[in-house]
Amino acid sequence: MQEVRRNLKDKNMKIFVIILFLFSVSACQVEVKSGSQLKVELQHINSAVSNTPYSALIKHLRVDAKAVDDDDSIVLHVFHAKVIETYRGDHHESISYQMVVEKDETIEIDEQPFIVTLCQSSDGYYWPGTGAAFSNKLQLIGSIKITVKKLAKKQTNFSDCE
């Protein structure tokens, strides 16, 4: 009888070890996927920062919608945000920037701070398009700070703004 119990205990231990191994492999795969995703995010954010004159960590406060006089199929949204940290460009306590959207497109304001890269014209800051907003991950913030140090201070050509 003790032999049967010992064999059963050994089988249970083997099953436990196999389950633990499978769980470990699964967890490693998730980490690899998130690591490669972070690598892609780092490439995109460094490109966006290099190709726009302004980047900062901001928190949206509100958005105002304005009709565009010459085209009733689009709407001008003006976002107002608190600037938490500026990475590139002039330092402000708060900023406003414009985004042109389709008339029926809904805009939701994210409650969480995020990193934004913006273009600038005589009318102020404006949204350059998809790929200009990023999460506030510490790895991204650290990468931006390194990238900005390498950029020319008097850069005038910003390809995301053309």
N, C-alpha and C positions, 0 to 999 in steps of 0.2 A: 504494500500500500504506500509506503514511504517512497518507493521507487517511482510509482505513478505520480505522486505529488511533486517529486523533484523534476520529473520529465515535463509535467504540466507547467511548473514554475519556470523551467528553462524555455519552454515554448512561449510563454507569456513574455519573458524577458526579450526573446528574439523578436517577437511582434512589436514590443515597445521600442526596441532599437531601430527596427525598420521604419516604424511610424516617425520616430524622431529624425531619422535620416531623411525621409521624404519631406518632412516639414522644413528641415534645414535647407535642402536643395531648393524647395519652393521659395523660401525667404531670400536665398541668394539670387534667384532669377528676378525677383521683384526689385532687389537692390541694383542689379545690373541694368534692368530696364530704366529705372529712375535715374541711374548714373548717366546713361546714354542720353536720356531726355534732358538732363541738366547740361550736358555738353552741347547739345543743339541750342538750348536756350542761351547759353553763354556766347555762342557764335552769333546768334541773332541780335542779342542786346549790344554786343561790342560793335557790330556793324551799324546798328541804329544810332548809337551814341556818336560814332565816328562820322555819320552822314547827316546829322542834324545839329543845329547850334545850341539847343537847350535840352537838358535832361535833369530830372529831379524826382525825388520821392514825394508824392503828393497825396492828399486826401480830399476827395470831392466834397464840396459843401452844398452845391445846388447846380441846376442847369436851367437855362432860359431858352425858350424856342422863339425864333423870329422868322417871319415869312421873308422870302426872297422876292423882291419886287418884279424882276424880269422873268421868273420861272416858278410857276405855282406847283411844280412837281417835286421841288426840293425845299428843305427847311434848314435854316442856320441854327445850330445849337451852340450856345455860349456856356461853357463849363466854368465854374468858379471853384477854386481849390485852395486849400491851405498848403503851403510848401513846408515840408518837414526837413528836407535836406536837398540842397542844390549840388549837382555834380558837374554840370557844364552850363556856361552862360551866366547872365546876370543873376544876382541873388535877390530874391523877393520873399516877403512874408506870405503873400498870396498871389495867385495868378489867375488870369482868365484866358481861355483859348477857344477858338472856334472850330466847329466841325460841320461840314455840309452833309446832310443825309437825305435819303428819299423821304417823301412826305409821309408815307405810312409806316416808316421804320420807327420802332419804339426804342427808347434809350433808357437804360437802367443805370442808376448810380451805384457803384460798388461802395460799400461801407468801409472796406479795408484799404489802407494805404497801398499804393502801387507805384511803380517806376514808369515815368512817361518820357518820351522823347518828342520834341516839338520843333516845328519850323517857325520862322519869324518873317513878317512882312511889315510894311508901313502901317497896316491895320492892327498889328499885334501878333500874338502867337496863334498858330493854327496846327491842327492835327494833320500829320503827313499821310495817314492811311494805316492799313493793316500792318501789324508788326511794330507798333509804336508804344505798346503798353506791356508791362512785364510785372510779374509778382515781386514781392519785396523780400525774396530769399537773400540771406546774408551772402551766399556765394556770388549772386548776381551783383549785389552792391559792391562787394570787394573787387570784382572783376571790372566794374565800371570805373572805380577809382584808379585802378592800374591803367586802364585804357586811356582815360582822360589825361593822365600825366604824360603819355606818349604823343598826344595830339598837338598839332601846331596851334599856338595861341591865336594867331591871326588868320585862321582858316576862313575862307570866304566862299568856297564852293561846297555845297552840301547836296549830294545827289538825291537824297530822299525828299528834298524840297523843290526839285525842278519839275 
